[in-house]
Amino acid sequence: MSVPNPKASAPGSSRRRLAADVLAALRAGKTLEIRAGSRSHRFIGIWVVVVDGRVFVRSWSRKPRSWWRTFLADPHGAIQVAGRTMLVRAVRTRSERLKRAVDRAYLEKYGKGASRRYALDLNQPACRATTTELVAS
């Protein structure tokens, strides 16, 4: 299990950012393996972006059994990055400034070739509303 760097959070912030090597792996990788909620079940792959040293995810699906809905009910979960499993907490993003930055990050990372249409979909209002930050737990 990774130990987060306590200095990685802004002064006075209660949110703990993930370690620099984890952020680098997330920036370089195409998908993130995530398990939403405290109950034990399988990890699934989703797209992820890093903005200003912070990790963000969005969901296409808002179905009752989606990972996003699970996080709404239970914000604790886990991610697998670079062969390690780390505990995370999901925090809903309400800031329009951050959502615009996440929009740009999704288009920059996934906006080429066949994945472009999905990146554009993730920037539509329904998906933008699911913007979630993952912080170390």
ABEGO torsion letter per residue (X at the ends): XBBBBAAABBBGBABBBBBAAAAAAAAABABBBBBBEABBBBBBBBBBBBBGGBBBBBBABABAABAAAAAAABABBBBBBGGBBBBBBBBBBABAAAAAAAAAAAAAAAABEAAAAAAAAAABAAAAAABBBBBBX
